Amino acid sequence: MSAAQYNQLFDEVIKKYHIIDEVDQPYENPFDSKSFEHLLYRKNWIDTVQWHYEDIIRLPNIDPIEALALKRKIDASNQDRTDMVEYIDSYFLNKFKDVKVKEGAKINSETPAWAIDRLSILALKIYHMREEATRETASEEHREKCQEKLNVLLEQRVDLSSAIDDLLNDFATGEKYVKVYKQMKMYNDADTNPMLYKK
């Protein structure tokens, strides 16, 4: 798959979510559980739900107890997001495991999956900025400003997509090699978060 295909899949996920447009709606992944597409679909669905969690928690009159419950959901979603990134990186580690790395090959500062993570979030920004750029109840000035931002986001997606395709090609040809570090987030772990283990 190319980055353009990732973008197409992400756009489809976001449109599917907005048919019902509820954070607690049923989730169903149409792809085989062993496929790469399944990972991408799941990743973007998590991002899309979390996007809307983040909108809800910013309601000025939200009940504090509801806000705390929602914060817990956001924390869990962040962990799911990180886990999915690591699953996607595992896919690439396996895909390129037999590539003969060239002498002098370099490592990239960002793994393929973290770049794809940015592409997934970018798809959400584009969808929602397009909504604002065409919102009939907004002022013309608001729509124009949002259209300008949308143009930048679309350009950014072209650039990031190209960079991802180049990176994956470099892995395939041995110009660069894949190396992944687990995130090892400490605040979710009762053994490493002092606020938890001191209790």
C-alpha positions as CSV (number, residue, x, y, z in Angstrom):
1,M,0.0,0.0,0.0
2,S,1.1,3.6,-0.7
3,A,0.5,6.6,1.6
4,A,-2.2,7.7,-0.8
5,Q,-4.1,4.5,0.0
6,Y,-3.6,5.1,3.7
7,N,-5.2,8.5,3.2
8,Q,-8.1,7.0,1.3
9,L,-8.7,4.4,4.0
10,F,-8.6,7.0,6.8
11,D,-11.0,9.2,4.9
12,E,-13.4,6.3,4.7
13,V,-13.2,5.5,8.4
14,I,-13.9,9.2,9.3
15,K,-16.9,9.3,7.0
16,K,-18.2,6.0,8.5
17,Y,-17.8,7.4,12.0
18,H,-19.8,10.6,11.1
19,I,-22.8,8.7,9.8
20,I,-23.8,8.2,13.5
21,D,-21.4,10.7,15.0
22,E,-21.4,9.3,18.5
23,V,-18.4,8.3,20.5
24,D,-20.1,5.2,22.0
25,Q,-21.4,3.9,18.6
26,P,-20.7,0.2,17.7
27,Y,-17.3,-0.5,16.1
28,E,-16.9,-3.0,13.3
29,N,-13.7,-3.4,11.3
30,P,-14.5,-4.7,7.8
31,F,-10.9,-6.0,7.2
32,D,-9.5,-9.4,8.0
33,S,-7.9,-9.3,11.5
34,K,-4.5,-10.4,10.1
35,S,-4.3,-7.7,7.4
36,F,-2.4,-4.4,7.5
37,E,-5.6,-2.7,6.5
38,H,-7.2,-3.9,9.7
39,L,-4.5,-2.2,11.7
40,L,-4.9,1.1,9.8
41,Y,-8.7,1.0,10.2
42,R,-8.5,0.3,13.9
43,K,-5.8,3.0,14.4
44,N,-7.9,5.7,12.7
45,W,-11.1,4.7,14.4
46,I,-9.3,5.2,17.8
47,D,-8.0,8.6,16.7
48,T,-11.5,9.6,15.4
49,V,-13.2,8.7,18.7
50,Q,-10.6,10.4,20.7
51,W,-10.9,13.5,18.6
52,H,-14.5,13.8,19.7
53,Y,-13.7,12.9,23.3
54,E,-11.4,15.9,23.2
55,D,-14.2,18.1,21.9
56,I,-16.6,17.0,24.5
57,I,-14.3,17.5,27.5
58,R,-13.8,21.1,26.5
59,L,-17.5,21.9,27.0
60,P,-17.4,24.8,29.5
61,N,-20.4,23.5,31.5
62,I,-19.4,19.8,31.6
63,D,-20.2,18.1,34.9
64,P,-16.9,17.5,36.8
65,I,-17.8,13.8,37.5
66,E,-18.5,13.3,33.8
67,A,-15.3,15.1,32.9
68,L,-13.3,12.8,35.1
69,A,-14.9,9.7,33.6
70,L,-14.2,11.1,30.1
71,K,-10.5,11.8,31.1
72,R,-10.2,8.2,32.0
73,K,-11.5,7.2,28.6
74,I,-9.0,9.6,26.9
75,D,-6.2,8.0,28.9
76,A,-7.3,4.6,27.8
77,S,-7.6,5.8,24.2
78,N,-4.1,7.2,24.3
79,Q,-2.8,3.8,25.5
80,D,-4.7,2.1,22.7
81,R,-3.3,4.6,20.2
82,T,0.2,3.8,21.3
83,D,-0.4,0.1,21.2
84,M,-1.7,0.3,17.7
85,V,1.4,2.3,16.6
86,E,3.5,-0.5,18.0
87,Y,1.5,-3.2,16.2
88,I,1.9,-1.3,12.9
89,D,5.7,-1.0,13.5
90,S,5.8,-4.7,14.2
91,Y,4.2,-5.2,10.8
92,F,7.0,-3.2,9.2
93,L,9.7,-5.0,11.2
94,N,8.4,-8.3,9.9
95,K,8.0,-7.0,6.3
96,F,11.6,-5.8,6.0
97,K,13.3,-8.4,8.2
98,D,15.0,-10.1,5.2
99,V,16.2,-6.9,3.5
100,K,20.0,-6.8,3.2
101,V,20.9,-3.5,4.8
102,K,23.5,-1.6,2.9
103,E,26.8,-0.5,4.4
104,G,26.4,2.9,5.9
105,A,22.6,2.6,6.1
106,K,21.0,5.0,8.5
107,I,18.2,5.0,11.0
108,N,15.3,7.3,10.7
109,S,14.3,9.6,13.6
110,E,10.7,8.5,13.4
111,T,9.4,5.0,12.8
112,P,7.0,4.3,9.9
113,A,4.1,3.9,12.3
114,W,4.6,7.2,14.1
115,A,4.6,8.9,10.7
116,I,1.4,7.1,9.8
117,D,0.0,8.2,13.1
118,R,0.6,11.8,12.1
119,L,-1.1,11.1,8.7
120,S,-4.1,9.7,10.6
121,I,-4.5,12.8,12.7
122,L,-4.0,14.9,9.6
123,A,-6.9,13.2,8.0
124,L,-9.1,14.3,10.9
125,K,-7.8,17.8,10.8
126,I,-8.6,18.0,7.1
127,Y,-12.2,16.6,7.6
128,H,-13.0,19.0,10.3
129,M,-11.4,22.0,8.8
130,R,-13.3,21.4,5.6
131,E,-16.5,21.3,7.7
132,E,-15.6,24.7,9.1
133,A,-14.6,26.1,5.7
134,T,-18.1,25.2,4.3
135,R,-20.2,25.8,7.4
136,E,-23.2,27.9,6.4
137,T,-23.8,29.3,9.9
138,A,-20.3,30.7,10.1
139,S,-19.2,34.1,8.9
140,E,-17.6,34.6,5.5
141,E,-14.4,35.7,7.3
142,H,-14.4,32.5,9.3
143,R,-14.9,30.3,6.3
144,E,-12.1,32.1,4.4
145,K,-9.7,31.6,7.3
146,C,-10.6,28.0,7.6
147,Q,-10.2,27.5,3.8
148,E,-6.7,28.9,4.0
149,K,-5.8,26.5,6.9
150,L,-7.4,23.7,4.9
151,N,-5.1,24.5,1.9
152,V,-2.1,24.2,4.2
153,L,-3.3,20.9,5.7
154,L,-3.8,19.5,2.2
155,E,-0.3,20.5,1.2
156,Q,1.1,19.0,4.4
157,R,-0.7,15.7,3.6
158,V,1.0,15.6,0.2
159,D,4.4,16.3,1.7
160,L,4.0,13.8,4.5
161,S,2.6,11.1,2.2
162,S,5.6,11.5,-0.1
163,A,8.0,11.3,2.9
164,I,6.4,8.1,4.1
165,D,6.6,6.5,0.7
166,D,10.3,7.5,0.4
167,L,11.0,6.1,3.9
168,L,9.4,2.8,3.1
169,N,11.3,2.6,-0.1
170,D,14.5,3.3,1.7
171,F,13.7,0.4,4.1
172,A,12.9,-1.9,1.1
173,T,16.2,-1.1,-0.6
174,G,18.3,-1.2,2.5
175,E,19.2,2.5,2.5
176,K,17.8,2.7,6.0
177,Y,17.0,0.1,8.6
178,V,14.0,-0.3,10.8
179,K,14.6,-0.1,14.6
180,V,11.7,0.3,17.1
181,Y,11.7,1.3,20.7
182,K,8.7,0.5,22.8
183,Q,7.2,3.7,24.3
184,M,7.2,2.3,27.9
185,K,4.8,4.9,29.2
186,M,5.2,5.1,33.0
187,Y,2.0,6.9,34.1
188,N,-0.3,4.0,33.1
189,D,1.8,1.5,35.0
190,A,1.0,0.9,38.7
191,D,4.7,-0.2,39.2
192,T,6.3,3.0,37.8
193,N,3.8,5.8,38.6
194,P,4.6,7.0,42.2
195,M,1.1,8.4,42.6
196,L,-0.1,4.8,42.2
197,Y,2.4,2.6,43.9
198,K,2.7,5.0,47.0
199,K,-1.0,4.3,47.6
